[in-house]
């Protein structure tokens, strides 16, 4: 346990607090895919949310037409004001295409669709659905800074399971990359990104005014795009991070179509695009080797930390992941982010109505 403050306000878990917070003026966004249907982790999340009693729970759901109806019925069986927004229906697809917003589908797109609906309320909280250790205190903890002079907050936590360290994409890719870039560019945006202890956490809260300013990456760059836009919207003074304890999530393999290597590509592209927007010129020719040096140093640090705590640690496997992640260090391609809700003619009501009609038709 420690009590050090960072460049952004850092709220620590000293006494397992559940602070007073305006949950009755809050929409909670919980993105889901059909693999979570009737799962124990999701059931825990929703059961804990029943005790939080938010104003609404918006579930952007990515599922097949055959599965979405039963999934929606299960979700609405909880004692919660759940609104299911099916992200895969034909009316919604046509609506987005009519506004020039069609394109790749992924978690970021799902969250963006839900943010429009969620900003009906004064505050918005977004968090994942696969958290086995989810607590009813998470939402009020994330909200607390928003009623104490801040407009954006991010969760952080420890990722330790099965006697080993997880959070590999953060530990071995994102954090070393940001520090490598900071060595070359002492830029405010990079200092901001480096100030968050778990920048890739899916848990954040924002005022609705800030949430409507977020340009969201369509896939795995969601968390980085959120942070970069939060920097532009509220900066260091308007941001906070909140200790959410120890988290247990589903784990991903390094390879494969939804593995950590693919995720690193999306995260890297989102980061590099934001740096370009802020006038930071990255040397992609020298970056991979510089990154490797910093990342390999972090492996030695984690090895000592793991040994100190009696944890298993596979130094070779971690080093191999660094080599895999280094392939993501390249100039970003076309910007496919979804625009801020404040900047589109499309209305959240139109999106919700189209998704609702799509869901009805499946029944």
MARLOTOR-930753 format. One record per residue (C-alpha): residue number from 1; x, y, z. Coordinates in nm, 4 decimals. Example, Ala and Ser with C-alpha at 12.3 -4.5 7.8 and 13.67 -1.06 7.14 Angstrom:
+-----+----------+----------+----------+
!   n !        x !        y !        z !
+-----+----------+----------+----------+
!   1 !   1.2300 !  -0.4500 !   0.7800 !
!   2 !   1.3670 !  -0.1060 !   0.7140 !
+-----+----------+----------+----------+
This chain:
+-----+----------+----------+----------+
!   n !        x !        y !        z !
+-----+----------+----------+----------+
!   1 !   0.0000 !   0.0000 !   0.0000 !
!   2 !   0.1191 !   0.3523 !  -0.0772 !
!   3 !  -0.0227 !   0.7025 !  -0.0822 !
!   4 !   0.1781 !   0.8833 !  -0.3507 !
!   5 !   0.0032 !   1.1405 !  -0.5690 !
!   6 !   0.0657 !   1.1498 !  -0.9434 !
!   7 !   0.0297 !   1.4371 !  -1.1893 !
!   8 !  -0.3417 !   1.3490 !  -1.1916 !
!   9 !  -0.5303 !   1.3261 !  -0.8620 !
!  10 !  -0.4956 !   0.9718 !  -0.7300 !
!  11 !  -0.7541 !   0.8274 !  -0.4913 !
!  12 !  -0.6237 !   0.5308 !  -0.2929 !
!  13 !  -0.8018 !   0.2386 !  -0.1320 !
!  14 !  -0.6895 !   0.2787 !   0.2307 !
!  15 !  -1.0071 !   0.1580 !   0.4055 !
!  16 !  -1.2189 !  -0.0177 !   0.1413 !
!  17 !  -1.4397 !   0.2894 !   0.0877 !
!  18 !  -1.7806 !   0.3069 !  -0.0756 !
!  19 !  -1.8165 !   0.6851 !  -0.0952 !
!  20 !  -2.1330 !   0.8834 !  -0.1398 !
!  21 !  -2.1830 !   0.9496 !  -0.5090 !
!  22 !  -2.4676 !   1.0573 !  -0.7416 !
!  23 !  -2.5553 !   0.7128 !  -0.8753 !
!  24 !  -2.9161 !   0.8269 !  -0.9171 !
!  25 !  -2.7958 !   1.0731 !  -1.1843 !
!  26 !  -2.5683 !   0.8244 !  -1.3583 !
!  27 !  -2.5901 !   0.5956 !  -1.6586 !
!  28 !  -2.3660 !   0.2887 !  -1.6436 !
!  29 !  -2.2477 !   0.1523 !  -1.9796 !
!  30 !  -2.1533 !  -0.2174 !  -1.9794 !
!  31 !  -2.0496 !  -0.3425 !  -2.3261 !
!  32 !  -2.1098 !  -0.7123 !  -2.3871 !
!  33 !  -2.0731 !  -0.9742 !  -2.6578 !
!  34 !  -2.2649 !  -1.2999 !  -2.6905 !
!  35 !  -1.9824 !  -1.4965 !  -2.5256 !
!  36 !  -2.0871 !  -1.3338 !  -2.1949 !
!  37 !  -2.4437 !  -1.4708 !  -2.2150 !
!  38 !  -2.5505 !  -1.6234 !  -1.8826 !
!  39 !  -2.1912 !  -1.6114 !  -1.7575 !
!  40 !  -2.0990 !  -1.6071 !  -1.3906 !
!  41 !  -1.8875 !  -1.2906 !  -1.4207 !
!  42 !  -2.1680 !  -1.0962 !  -1.5906 !
!  43 !  -2.4221 !  -1.2258 !  -1.3401 !
!  44 !  -2.2018 !  -1.0989 !  -1.0580 !
!  45 !  -2.1611 !  -0.7585 !  -1.2240 !
!  46 !  -2.5352 !  -0.7150 !  -1.2748 !
!  47 !  -2.6223 !  -0.8429 !  -0.9281 !
!  48 !  -2.3777 !  -0.6000 !  -0.7705 !
!  49 !  -2.5177 !  -0.3180 !  -0.9845 !
!  50 !  -2.8627 !  -0.3864 !  -0.8381 !
!  51 !  -2.7268 !  -0.2551 !  -0.5064 !
!  52 !  -2.5819 !   0.0542 !  -0.6784 !
!  53 !  -2.9235 !   0.1509 !  -0.8214 !
!  54 !  -2.8076 !   0.3741 !  -1.1098 !
!  55 !  -3.0507 !   0.5825 !  -1.3126 !
!  56 !  -3.0015 !   0.3508 !  -1.6106 !
!  57 !  -2.7771 !   0.0711 !  -1.7351 !
!  58 !  -2.7073 !   0.0801 !  -2.1080 !
!  59 !  -2.5807 !  -0.2484 !  -2.2523 !
!  60 !  -2.4421 !  -0.2185 !  -2.6056 !
!  61 !  -2.4711 !  -0.5795 !  -2.7151 !
!  62 !  -2.2784 !  -0.7398 !  -3.0013 !
!  63 !  -2.4550 !  -1.0690 !  -3.0717 !
!  64 !  -2.6066 !  -1.2683 !  -3.3549 !
!  65 !  -2.9725 !  -1.2306 !  -3.4481 !
!  66 !  -3.0372 !  -1.5795 !  -3.3090 !
!  67 !  -2.8782 !  -1.5028 !  -2.9727 !
!  68 !  -2.9677 !  -1.1407 !  -2.9105 !
!  69 !  -3.3310 !  -1.1990 !  -2.8086 !
!  70 !  -3.2655 !  -1.4565 !  -2.5339 !
!  71 !  -2.9641 !  -1.2531 !  -2.4176 !
!  72 !  -3.1745 !  -0.9359 !  -2.3912 !
!  73 !  -3.4451 !  -1.1248 !  -2.1991 !
!  74 !  -3.1842 !  -1.2494 !  -1.9514 !
!  75 !  -3.0399 !  -0.9019 !  -1.9042 !
!  76 !  -3.3781 !  -0.7474 !  -1.8324 !
!  77 !  -3.4546 !  -1.0134 !  -1.5707 !
!  78 !  -3.2342 !  -0.8284 !  -1.3223 !
!  79 !  -3.3770 !  -0.5601 !  -1.0934 !
!  80 !  -3.2145 !  -0.2871 !  -1.2972 !
!  81 !  -3.3274 !  -0.0208 !  -1.5472 !
!  82 !  -3.1483 !  -0.2039 !  -1.8298 !
!  83 !  -3.1649 !  -0.0721 !  -2.1863 !
!  84 !  -3.0292 !  -0.3157 !  -2.4430 !
!  85 !  -2.8814 !  -0.1519 !  -2.7524 !
!  86 !  -2.8267 !  -0.4198 !  -3.0146 !
!  87 !  -2.5237 !  -0.3129 !  -3.2159 !
!  88 !  -2.5709 !  -0.5557 !  -3.5056 !
!  89 !  -2.9152 !  -0.4934 !  -3.6526 !
!  90 !  -2.9902 !  -0.3871 !  -4.0137 !
!  91 !  -3.1782 !  -0.0638 !  -3.9335 !
!  92 !  -2.8930 !   0.0580 !  -3.7184 !
!  93 !  -2.6392 !  -0.0340 !  -3.9864 !
!  94 !  -2.8371 !   0.1573 !  -4.2506 !
!  95 !  -2.8753 !   0.4573 !  -4.0222 !
!  96 !  -2.5029 !   0.4768 !  -3.9573 !
!  97 !  -2.4263 !   0.4342 !  -4.3282 !
!  98 !  -2.6629 !   0.7197 !  -4.4135 !
!  99 !  -2.4552 !   0.9446 !  -4.1865 !
! 100 !  -2.1200 !   0.8212 !  -4.3172 !
! 101 !  -2.0473 !   0.6334 !  -3.9936 !
! 102 !  -2.0409 !   0.2750 !  -4.1156 !
! 103 !  -1.7136 !   0.0871 !  -4.0805 !
! 104 !  -1.5302 !  -0.1641 !  -3.8654 !
! 105 !  -1.7178 !  -0.3054 !  -3.5680 !
! 106 !  -1.5624 !  -0.3605 !  -3.2286 !
! 107 !  -1.5769 !  -0.2713 !  -2.8621 !
! 108 !  -1.5097 !   0.0968 !  -2.9247 !
! 109 !  -1.7961 !   0.1256 !  -3.1710 !
! 110 !  -2.0275 !  -0.0444 !  -2.9227 !
! 111 !  -1.9301 !   0.1933 !  -2.6424 !
! 112 !  -1.9686 !   0.4967 !  -2.8707 !
! 113 !  -2.3220 !   0.3923 !  -2.9637 !
! 114 !  -2.4098 !   0.3583 !  -2.5949 !
! 115 !  -2.2491 !   0.6885 !  -2.4927 !
! 116 !  -2.5036 !   0.8805 !  -2.6948 !
! 117 !  -2.7871 !   0.7226 !  -2.4990 !
! 118 !  -2.6027 !   0.7380 !  -2.1664 !
! 119 !  -2.5442 !   1.1129 !  -2.1804 !
! 120 !  -2.9132 !   1.1659 !  -2.1117 !
! 121 !  -2.7953 !   1.1465 !  -1.7511 !
! 122 !  -2.5594 !   1.3913 !  -1.5795 !
! 123 !  -2.2777 !   1.1382 !  -1.5363 !
! 124 !  -2.1574 !   0.8340 !  -1.7288 !
! 125 !  -1.9619 !   0.5334 !  -1.6010 !
! 126 !  -1.8204 !   0.2739 !  -1.8399 !
! 127 !  -1.6854 !  -0.0615 !  -1.7256 !
! 128 !  -1.6278 !  -0.4138 !  -1.8525 !
! 129 !  -1.8605 !  -0.7079 !  -1.7965 !
! 130 !  -1.6045 !  -0.9870 !  -1.7496 !
! 131 !  -1.4753 !  -0.8818 !  -1.4075 !
! 132 !  -1.4906 !  -1.1754 !  -1.1674 !
! 133 !  -1.4062 !  -0.9530 !  -0.8692 !
! 134 !  -1.6500 !  -0.6703 !  -0.9503 !
! 135 !  -1.7703 !  -0.4744 !  -0.6485 !
! 136 !  -2.0722 !  -0.2512 !  -0.5939 !
! 137 !  -1.8245 !   0.0118 !  -0.4715 !
! 138 !  -1.6658 !   0.0493 !  -0.8178 !
! 139 !  -1.9273 !   0.2848 !  -0.9619 !
! 140 !  -1.9390 !   0.5249 !  -0.6634 !
! 141 !  -1.5587 !   0.5228 !  -0.6460 !
! 142 !  -1.5304 !   0.6238 !  -1.0107 !
! 143 !  -1.8001 !   0.8893 !  -0.9657 !
! 144 !  -1.6601 !   1.0442 !  -0.6491 !
! 145 !  -1.3970 !   1.2686 !  -0.8176 !
! 146 !  -1.6626 !   1.4094 !  -1.0515 !
! 147 !  -1.8373 !   1.5764 !  -0.7584 !
! 148 !  -1.5073 !   1.7087 !  -0.6206 !
! 149 !  -1.3714 !   1.9319 !  -0.8931 !
! 150 !  -1.2890 !   1.6770 !  -1.1651 !
! 151 !  -1.4642 !   1.5865 !  -1.4896 !
! 152 !  -1.2951 !   1.2591 !  -1.5842 !
! 153 !  -1.1745 !   0.9634 !  -1.3793 !
! 154 !  -1.0072 !   0.6342 !  -1.4621 !
! 155 !  -0.9896 !   0.3137 !  -1.2617 !
! 156 !  -0.6686 !   0.1297 !  -1.1797 !
! 157 !  -0.6043 !  -0.2045 !  -1.0128 !
! 158 !  -0.3664 !  -0.4971 !  -0.9684 !
! 159 !  -0.3849 !  -0.7894 !  -1.2139 !
! 160 !  -0.2622 !  -1.0924 !  -1.0195 !
! 161 !  -0.4148 !  -1.4381 !  -1.0698 !
! 162 !  -0.2976 !  -1.7967 !  -1.0542 !
! 163 !   0.0122 !  -1.6811 !  -0.8665 !
! 164 !   0.1352 !  -1.4731 !  -1.1586 !
! 165 !   0.1246 !  -1.1189 !  -1.2987 !
! 166 !  -0.1193 !  -1.0379 !  -1.5781 !
! 167 !  -0.1986 !  -0.7079 !  -1.7497 !
! 168 !   0.0642 !  -0.7954 !  -2.0078 !
! 169 !  -0.0410 !  -0.5482 !  -2.2760 !
! 170 !  -0.0093 !  -0.2650 !  -2.0270 !
! 171 !   0.3113 !  -0.3847 !  -1.8588 !
! 172 !   0.5039 !  -0.4976 !  -2.1640 !
! 173 !   0.3702 !  -0.2785 !  -2.4450 !
! 174 !   0.1897 !   0.0406 !  -2.3480 !
! 175 !   0.3875 !   0.1564 !  -2.0439 !
! 176 !   0.7349 !   0.0920 !  -2.1921 !
! 177 !   0.6262 !   0.2522 !  -2.5205 !
! 178 !   0.5020 !   0.5694 !  -2.3546 !
! 179 !   0.8207 !   0.5951 !  -2.1481 !
! 180 !   1.0323 !   0.5400 !  -2.4582 !
! 181 !   0.8512 !   0.8220 !  -2.6336 !
! 182 !   0.8872 !   1.0452 !  -2.3273 !
! 183 !   1.2631 !   1.0002 !  -2.3395 !
! 184 !   1.2569 !   1.1576 !  -2.6856 !
! 185 !   0.9663 !   1.4033 !  -2.6520 !
! 186 !   0.8917 !   1.5852 !  -2.3278 !
! 187 !   0.5367 !   1.6569 !  -2.4359 !
! 188 !   0.2394 !   1.7317 !  -2.2053 !
! 189 !   0.0231 !   1.4622 !  -2.3698 !
! 190 !   0.2861 !   1.1947 !  -2.3063 !
! 191 !   0.3291 !   1.3080 !  -1.9464 !
! 192 !  -0.0476 !   1.2810 !  -1.9067 !
! 193 !  -0.0628 !   0.9306 !  -2.0542 !
! 194 !   0.2247 !   0.8230 !  -1.8300 !
! 195 !   0.0500 !   0.9515 !  -1.5168 !
! 196 !  -0.2211 !   0.6824 !  -1.5216 !
! 197 !  -0.1356 !   0.3618 !  -1.3419 !
! 198 !  -0.3578 !   0.1407 !  -1.5591 !
! 199 !  -0.4151 !   0.3369 !  -1.8769 !
! 200 !  -0.5706 !   0.0372 !  -2.0560 !
! 201 !  -0.8347 !  -0.0236 !  -1.7899 !
! 202 !  -1.1860 !  -0.0377 !  -1.9332 !
! 203 !  -1.3278 !   0.1486 !  -1.6332 !
! 204 !  -1.3804 !   0.5243 !  -1.6476 !
! 205 !  -1.6310 !   0.7919 !  -1.5529 !
! 206 !  -1.7003 !   1.1327 !  -1.7026 !
! 207 !  -1.9492 !   1.4116 !  -1.6940 !
! 208 !  -2.1882 !   1.3895 !  -1.9841 !
! 209 !  -2.0397 !   1.7097 !  -2.1268 !
! 210 !  -1.6985 !   1.5396 !  -2.1494 !
! 211 !  -1.8417 !   1.2085 !  -2.2724 !
! 212 !  -2.0006 !   1.3898 !  -2.5673 !
! 213 !  -1.6555 !   1.5220 !  -2.6673 !
! 214 !  -1.4897 !   1.1797 !  -2.6988 !
! 215 !  -1.3826 !   1.0580 !  -3.0427 !
! 216 !  -1.3798 !   0.6843 !  -2.9951 !
! 217 !  -1.1528 !   0.4328 !  -3.1649 !
! 218 !  -1.3678 !   0.1566 !  -3.3114 !
! 219 !  -1.1802 !  -0.1411 !  -3.1691 !
! 220 !  -0.9076 !  -0.2000 !  -2.9089 !
! 221 !  -0.7761 !   0.1560 !  -2.9198 !
! 222 !  -1.0817 !   0.2676 !  -2.7203 !
! 223 !  -0.9017 !   0.3252 !  -2.3901 !
! 224 !  -0.6165 !   0.5246 !  -2.5430 !
! 225 !  -0.8483 !   0.7404 !  -2.7562 !
! 226 !  -1.0550 !   0.8126 !  -2.4446 !
! 227 !  -0.7492 !   0.9263 !  -2.2501 !
! 228 !  -0.6164 !   1.1427 !  -2.5330 !
! 229 !  -0.9482 !   1.3222 !  -2.5714 !
! 230 !  -0.9819 !   1.3584 !  -2.1939 !
! 231 !  -0.6442 !   1.5341 !  -2.1990 !
! 232 !  -0.7723 !   1.7797 !  -2.4582 !
! 233 !  -1.1032 !   1.8299 !  -2.2776 !
! 234 !  -0.9978 !   1.8620 !  -1.9127 !
! 235 !  -0.6200 !   1.8135 !  -1.8836 !
! 236 !  -0.4281 !   1.7205 !  -1.5698 !
! 237 !  -0.6334 !   1.9314 !  -1.3294 !
! 238 !  -0.9673 !   1.7910 !  -1.4433 !
! 239 !  -0.8596 !   1.4249 !  -1.4279 !
! 240 !  -0.8332 !   1.1668 !  -1.1532 !
! 241 !  -0.7606 !   0.7969 !  -1.1120 !
! 242 !  -0.9225 !   0.5695 !  -0.8569 !
! 243 !  -0.7988 !   0.2534 !  -0.6880 !
! 244 !  -1.0407 !  -0.0341 !  -0.7601 !
! 245 !  -0.8369 !  -0.2977 !  -0.5754 !
! 246 !  -0.7444 !  -0.6265 !  -0.7408 !
! 247 !  -0.9234 !  -0.7260 !  -1.0610 !
! 248 !  -0.9647 !  -1.0650 !  -1.2230 !
! 249 !  -1.0547 !  -1.0583 !  -1.5934 !
! 250 !  -1.0687 !  -1.3062 !  -1.8753 !
! 251 !  -0.7255 !  -1.3580 !  -2.0299 !
! 252 !  -0.6276 !  -1.3517 !  -2.3961 !
! 253 !  -0.3598 !  -1.5365 !  -2.5831 !
! 254 !  -0.0790 !  -1.3382 !  -2.7440 !
! 255 !  -0.1522 !  -1.4571 !  -3.0991 !
! 256 !  -0.4728 !  -1.5081 !  -3.2914 !
! 257 !  -0.7364 !  -1.2755 !  -3.4385 !
! 258 !  -0.8373 !  -1.1263 !  -3.1008 !
! 259 !  -0.5057 !  -1.1796 !  -2.9234 !
! 260 !  -0.2784 !  -0.9317 !  -2.7517 !
! 261 !  -0.0592 !  -0.8817 !  -3.0601 !
! 262 !  -0.3573 !  -0.7645 !  -3.2639 !
! 263 !  -0.4687 !  -0.5458 !  -2.9754 !
! 264 !  -0.1228 !  -0.3879 !  -2.9561 !
! 265 !  -0.1560 !  -0.2822 !  -3.3197 !
! 266 !  -0.4833 !  -0.0980 !  -3.2499 !
! 267 !  -0.3491 !   0.0570 !  -2.9302 !
! 268 !  -0.0289 !   0.1689 !  -3.1015 !
! 269 !  -0.2105 !   0.3178 !  -3.4015 !
! 270 !  -0.4436 !   0.5168 !  -3.1764 !
! 271 !  -0.1538 !   0.6468 !  -2.9704 !
! 272 !   0.0577 !   0.7452 !  -3.2714 !
! 273 !  -0.2359 !   0.9201 !  -3.4361 !
! 274 !  -0.2925 !   1.1301 !  -3.1239 !
! 275 !   0.0760 !   1.2183 !  -3.1099 !
! 276 !   0.0650 !   1.3353 !  -3.4712 !
! 277 !  -0.2350 !   1.5556 !  -3.3898 !
! 278 !  -0.0314 !   1.7152 !  -3.1100 !
! 279 !   0.2654 !   1.7857 !  -3.3345 !
! 280 !   0.4902 !   1.5076 !  -3.2025 !
! 281 !   0.7075 !   1.3616 !  -3.4781 !
! 282 !   0.7837 !   0.9952 !  -3.4061 !
! 283 !   1.0904 !   0.8322 !  -3.5623 !
! 284 !   0.9471 !   0.4915 !  -3.6527 !
! 285 !   1.2830 !   0.3687 !  -3.7835 !
! 286 !   1.4563 !   0.3874 !  -3.4444 !
! 287 !   1.1532 !   0.3384 !  -3.2180 !
! 288 !   1.1420 !  -0.0462 !  -3.2120 !
! 289 !   1.4952 !  -0.0833 !  -3.0784 !
! 290 !   1.4476 !   0.1952 !  -2.8248 !
! 291 !   1.1223 !   0.0343 !  -2.7121 !
! 292 !   1.2880 !  -0.3059 !  -2.6744 !
! 293 !   1.5527 !  -0.1627 !  -2.4419 !
! 294 !   1.2969 !   0.0006 !  -2.2142 !
! 295 !   1.0619 !  -0.2988 !  -2.2219 !
! 296 !   1.3373 !  -0.5489 !  -2.1470 !
! 297 !   1.4416 !  -0.3375 !  -1.8504 !
! 298 !   1.0832 !  -0.3579 !  -1.7241 !
! 299 !   1.0991 !  -0.7389 !  -1.7518 !
! 300 !   1.3922 !  -0.7375 !  -1.5101 !
! 301 !   1.1980 !  -0.5127 !  -1.2740 !
! 302 !   0.8884 !  -0.7339 !  -1.2842 !
! 303 !   1.1037 !  -1.0429 !  -1.2313 !
! 304 !   1.2384 !  -0.8964 !  -0.9068 !
! 305 !   0.8922 !  -0.7866 !  -0.7958 !
! 306 !   0.7489 !  -1.1320 !  -0.8670 !
! 307 !   1.0328 !  -1.3039 !  -0.6788 !
! 308 !   0.9824 !  -1.0691 !  -0.3826 !
! 309 !   0.6160 !  -1.1733 !  -0.3646 !
! 310 !   0.6718 !  -1.5429 !  -0.4356 !
! 311 !   0.4947 !  -1.5256 !  -0.7729 !
! 312 !   0.5700 !  -1.7394 !  -1.0769 !
! 313 !   0.7423 !  -1.5425 !  -1.3521 !
! 314 !   0.8424 !  -1.6589 !  -1.7003 !
! 315 !   1.1056 !  -1.4089 !  -1.8122 !
! 316 !   1.1529 !  -1.5774 !  -2.1518 !
! 317 !   0.7817 !  -1.5703 !  -2.2332 !
! 318 !   0.7602 !  -1.2018 !  -2.1418 !
! 319 !   1.0616 !  -1.1206 !  -2.3582 !
! 320 !   0.9036 !  -1.3077 !  -2.6515 !
! 321 !   0.5917 !  -1.0936 !  -2.6134 !
! 322 !   0.8022 !  -0.7792 !  -2.6386 !
! 323 !   0.9288 !  -0.8996 !  -2.9766 !
! 324 !   0.5715 !  -0.9607 !  -3.0892 !
! 325 !   0.4569 !  -0.6165 !  -2.9745 !
! 326 !   0.7479 !  -0.4429 !  -3.1474 !
! 327 !   0.5846 !  -0.5229 !  -3.4820 !
! 328 !   0.3033 !  -0.2797 !  -3.3908 !
! 329 !   0.5417 !   0.0156 !  -3.3882 !
! 330 !   0.4621 !   0.1686 !  -3.7244 !
! 331 !   0.2950 !   0.4800 !  -3.8593 !
! 332 !  -0.0831 !   0.4760 !  -3.8184 !
! 333 !  -0.3087 !   0.4278 !  -4.1153 !
! 334 !  -0.6363 !   0.6013 !  -4.1950 !
! 335 !  -0.8161 !   0.7588 !  -3.9028 !
! 336 !  -1.1364 !   0.5569 !  -3.8526 !
! 337 !  -1.2365 !   0.6969 !  -3.5132 !
! 338 !  -1.5996 !   0.7761 !  -3.4572 !
! 339 !  -1.6601 !   1.1485 !  -3.4088 !
! 340 !  -1.7658 !   1.3162 !  -3.0881 !
! 341 !  -2.1408 !   1.3074 !  -3.0306 !
! 342 !  -2.1268 !   1.6859 !  -3.0132 !
! 343 !  -2.0019 !   1.6912 !  -3.3730 !
! 344 !  -2.2550 !   1.4705 !  -3.5563 !
! 345 !  -2.6008 !   1.5335 !  -3.6998 !
! 346 !  -2.7081 !   1.1842 !  -3.5958 !
! 347 !  -2.9055 !   1.1848 !  -3.2710 !
! 348 !  -2.8763 !   0.9319 !  -2.9871 !
! 349 !  -3.2542 !   0.8941 !  -3.0008 !
! 350 !  -3.2402 !   0.7814 !  -3.3638 !
! 351 !  -2.9712 !   0.5251 !  -3.2789 !
! 352 !  -3.1653 !   0.3874 !  -2.9846 !
! 353 !  -3.4917 !   0.3723 !  -3.1790 !
! 354 !  -3.3273 !   0.1858 !  -3.4696 !
! 355 !  -3.1578 !  -0.0617 !  -3.2346 !
! 356 !  -3.4845 !  -0.1148 !  -3.0460 !
! 357 !  -3.6769 !  -0.1851 !  -3.3663 !
! 358 !  -3.4066 !  -0.4262 !  -3.4793 !
! 359 !  -3.4289 !  -0.6128 !  -3.1506 !
! 360 !  -3.8082 !  -0.6316 !  -3.1701 !
! 361 !  -3.7923 !  -0.7796 !  -3.5185 !
! 362 !  -3.5695 !  -1.0659 !  -3.4036 !
! 363 !  -3.8544 !  -1.1708 !  -3.1754 !
+-----+----------+----------+----------+
